[in-house]
Amino acid sequence: MGGNLPPHTLRLLYKEVSTLTSDPPAGIKLFPNEEDVTDVQVTIEGPEGTPYAGGLFRMKLVLGKEFPAAPPKGFFLTKIFHPNVGPGGEICVNVLKRDWKAELGLRHVLLRCGGMGYIPFGGVPHIWGGLY
């Protein structure tokens, strides 16, 4: 499967997912879905020095049929209180909205989402939750 992505996009996506699996960003682990490469699930370790330190947070990226021209959608599967996470777990950061560029790739998205513990609201330094 591949969500009706063109073969060229699927090849690039398989390559990127393979690279991220073997060489993930620090604190992030990828769990590839062998049957559907567009189903990208990860765990993110809570950043040290924040109330989330020691926590493990499950996240999912959903790659639509317009990917990479359109950004993936991000969701936390682990319930989390954060100003950039909606009640259904939807992640609202600029890289998944207006700042998306196809050449950024999934590593960039994972780094931005993994760093949300330090930078909510897309650029204002705080910690996850904003009230701690």
C-alpha positions as CSV (number, residue, x, y, z in Angstrom):
1,M,0.0,0.0,0.0
2,G,1.0,3.6,-0.2
3,G,-2.1,5.7,-0.1
4,N,-2.1,6.0,-3.9
5,L,1.2,7.8,-4.0
6,P,3.2,7.7,-7.3
7,P,5.9,5.1,-7.6
8,H,8.7,7.7,-7.5
9,T,7.3,9.2,-4.3
10,L,7.0,5.7,-2.7
11,R,10.6,4.9,-3.5
12,L,11.8,8.1,-1.9
13,L,9.6,7.5,1.1
14,Y,10.8,3.9,1.6
15,K,14.4,5.2,1.4
16,E,13.7,8.0,4.0
17,V,11.8,5.7,6.3
18,S,14.6,3.1,6.1
19,T,17.2,5.8,6.9
20,L,15.2,7.1,9.8
21,T,14.8,3.6,11.2
22,S,18.5,2.9,11.1
23,D,19.7,6.4,12.1
24,P,16.8,8.1,14.0
25,P,17.1,11.6,15.6
26,A,18.1,11.4,19.3
27,G,15.2,10.5,21.5
28,I,13.0,9.4,18.6
29,K,12.3,5.8,17.5
30,L,10.5,4.9,14.2
31,F,8.2,1.9,13.9
32,P,7.8,1.4,10.1
33,N,4.6,-0.3,8.8
34,E,5.9,-2.9,6.3
35,E,2.5,-3.0,4.6
36,D,1.9,0.8,4.4
37,V,4.9,3.1,4.3
38,T,2.5,6.1,4.6
39,D,1.7,5.0,8.2
40,V,4.6,6.5,10.1
41,Q,4.5,5.8,13.8
42,V,7.2,6.9,16.3
43,T,7.9,7.3,20.0
44,I,9.4,10.4,21.3
45,E,11.2,10.6,24.7
46,G,10.2,13.6,26.8
47,P,12.9,16.2,26.8
48,E,15.1,16.4,29.9
49,G,14.6,19.4,32.2
50,T,10.8,19.5,31.4
51,P,7.8,17.9,33.1
52,Y,7.8,15.4,30.3
53,A,11.3,14.0,31.1
54,G,11.2,10.2,31.4
55,G,7.9,10.0,29.5
56,L,7.5,8.1,26.2
57,F,5.0,9.7,23.8
58,R,3.5,7.9,20.7
59,M,3.0,9.9,17.6
60,K,1.7,9.2,14.1
61,L,2.3,11.0,10.8
62,V,-0.3,10.5,8.2
63,L,0.9,11.0,4.6
64,G,-1.9,11.9,2.2
65,K,-2.1,11.3,-1.5
66,E,-0.7,14.8,-2.2
67,F,2.5,14.1,-0.1
68,P,5.2,15.5,-0.5
69,A,3.5,18.5,-2.2
70,A,1.2,18.7,0.9
71,P,2.5,18.3,4.5
72,P,1.8,15.2,6.5
73,K,-0.7,15.4,9.4
74,G,0.7,14.7,12.8
75,F,-1.1,13.2,15.8
76,F,0.0,12.3,19.3
77,L,-1.5,9.0,20.2
78,T,-0.5,9.4,23.8
79,K,-2.8,11.8,25.6
80,I,-0.7,15.0,26.3
81,F,-1.4,18.5,27.5
82,H,0.3,20.9,25.2
83,P,-0.7,24.2,23.6
84,N,0.1,22.9,20.1
85,V,-1.8,19.7,20.5
86,G,-5.6,19.6,20.0
87,P,-8.0,17.5,22.1
88,G,-7.9,14.7,19.5
89,G,-4.1,14.6,19.5
90,E,-3.7,16.7,16.3
91,I,-0.4,18.5,16.2
92,C,-0.4,22.2,15.1
93,V,3.1,23.4,14.3
94,N,4.1,25.6,11.4
95,V,6.2,22.9,9.7
96,L,3.0,20.8,9.3
97,K,1.1,23.9,8.0
98,R,2.3,27.0,6.2
99,D,6.0,26.4,6.5
100,W,5.9,23.0,4.8
101,K,8.2,22.4,1.9
102,A,8.6,19.0,0.2
103,E,12.4,19.1,0.5
104,L,12.2,19.3,4.3
105,G,11.4,15.6,4.7
106,L,10.2,13.5,7.6
107,R,13.4,13.9,9.7
108,H,12.8,17.7,9.9
109,V,9.2,17.1,10.9
110,L,10.2,14.6,13.6
111,L,12.9,17.0,14.9
112,R,10.3,19.8,15.2
113,C,7.7,17.6,16.8
114,G,10.3,16.1,19.2
115,G,11.4,19.6,20.2
116,M,7.9,20.8,21.0
117,G,8.7,20.3,24.7
118,Y,10.9,23.3,24.5
119,I,9.2,25.5,21.9
120,P,5.4,25.5,21.9
121,F,3.4,28.0,19.8
122,G,5.8,27.5,16.9
123,G,8.6,29.6,18.3
124,V,8.0,30.9,21.8
125,P,10.5,29.2,24.2
126,H,8.5,27.4,26.9
127,I,8.1,23.8,28.0
128,W,5.4,21.4,27.1
129,G,2.2,22.5,28.8
130,G,3.2,26.1,29.1
131,L,2.1,26.3,32.7
132,Y,5.0,24.6,34.5
